[in-house]
Amino acid sequence: MLTAACLMAGTLAAMRLLGRASRRRFVLAWLPVAAWALVIVYLSAQPSLRFLPDDGEDFIVRKIGHAGVFGVLSLLVWRGLAATTQMGWPWLAAVVITAVYAVSDEIHQGFVVGRYATVTDVLIDTTGAVIAVLVVGFLVRRVRRARS
């Protein structure tokens, strides 16, 4: 929950620096990021997330879920950065921000009864972020080339 509080504090501080039109764009760009981050916090706070009765299959589904959830987060962060900054490589910053969030998520899980923090999950989360950014980046590039 501390992660979500830090995210909200940073958002409010940034909004104070913006004009009215820029605030609207900022909110539209970053509200999905904040909402998805809260979904991740909620899921991390669950003492047990079991999807399938078979241990091996459940393990695979949960790890793919980790990668997918953080892949979505990286795409939302990329979108937010691209819409509100002049950053040259927003996709790279999105992956780094997502990796930092993955670390904070694992620390949070370490305090949840029935859950534990692992470096492996941070690596899986970051891999999901990288894969999502690479796939979407490739698709966007391909569409742009087809149009020109």
C-alpha positions, 0 to 999 in steps of 0.5 A: 500500500505504501507503493500506491501512496507514493505513486499518488503523492508523486502524481499530485505534486506533478499536477500542481506544476501543470496548467488546466489543459495539461492537468487534464492530459496528465490525468488521462495519461496517468490514471490508467497507470495508477489504476493498474498499479492498484490492481497489482497491489490488491492482487499482491495482498491476497494470501493465496492466489490459486487458479488450478488444482495441479501444482505444476500447472498452477505455478506456470499460470501464475508466472505467466500472469506475473509477466502479463500483468507487469507487461500491461503496466509497462505499456501503460507507463510508456503511454503516460510518458509519451503523452506527458514528456519529451523523453527520447526513449519512453519505452526504456524508462517504462521498463525501468519504472516497471522493474522498480515497481516490481521490486516494491511489489515483491517487498510488499508481498514479503509482508503478506501472510502466505506470500513471500518475496522472490528475486525470480518474480522480479525477473519474470515481471521485468521480462514481461515488461520487456516482451510487451514493449518489444512486441508493441514497439515492433507492431507500431513500427510495422504499421507506420512503415505500411502507412508510408 
